[in-house]
């Protein structure tokens, strides 16, 4: 993913969505991520894990749109409890910009080895 070193994981994306037990769409993701030790109180830990996920895994898909480019990254993610679940993270670079921002993350599919 271009400009990975400048990638941004907004606090609101984690606290208000990915680990929020009350968000209509995010509560199922929250249950998944909380099971691996992520929490609202330590949102920075999840932000760092998502950045590492983007660094450690390759881009699986690139999709262009009139609004920008979407990058889908699939692979394992290091979690607070030491396990490494399969996760898919989606990053977006808006047209005319060059900074990737986290759009979402959710359970991925572990491949057989």
Secondary structure as the mmCIF struct_conf table of DSSP 4:
data_model
#
loop_
_struct_conf.conf_type_id
_struct_conf.id
_struct_conf.beg_label_comp_id
_struct_conf.beg_label_asym_id
_struct_conf.beg_label_seq_id
_struct_conf.end_label_comp_id
_struct_conf.end_label_asym_id
_struct_conf.end_label_seq_id
TURN_TY1_P TURN_TY1_P1 UNK A 2 UNK A 3
HELX_RH_3T_P HELX_RH_3T_P1 UNK A 4 UNK A 6
STRN STRN1 UNK A 8 UNK A 8
HELX_RH_AL_P HELX_RH_AL_P1 UNK A 11 UNK A 13
HELX_RH_PI_P HELX_RH_PI_P1 UNK A 14 UNK A 18
TURN_TY1_P TURN_TY1_P2 UNK A 19 UNK A 19
BEND BEND1 UNK A 21 UNK A 22
TURN_TY1_P TURN_TY1_P3 UNK A 24 UNK A 26
HELX_RH_AL_P HELX_RH_AL_P2 UNK A 27 UNK A 35
TURN_TY1_P TURN_TY1_P4 UNK A 36 UNK A 37
BEND BEND2 UNK A 40 UNK A 40
TURN_TY1_P TURN_TY1_P5 UNK A 41 UNK A 42
HELX_RH_AL_P HELX_RH_AL_P3 UNK A 43 UNK A 56
BEND BEND3 UNK A 57 UNK A 57
STRN STRN2 UNK A 59 UNK A 65
TURN_TY1_P TURN_TY1_P6 UNK A 66 UNK A 67
STRN STRN3 UNK A 68 UNK A 76
TURN_TY1_P TURN_TY1_P7 UNK A 80 UNK A 81
BEND BEND4 UNK A 82 UNK A 82
STRN STRN4 UNK A 86 UNK A 94
TURN_TY1_P TURN_TY1_P8 UNK A 95 UNK A 96
STRN STRN5 UNK A 101 UNK A 107
HELX_LH_PP_P HELX_LH_PP_P1 UNK A 110 UNK A 112
#
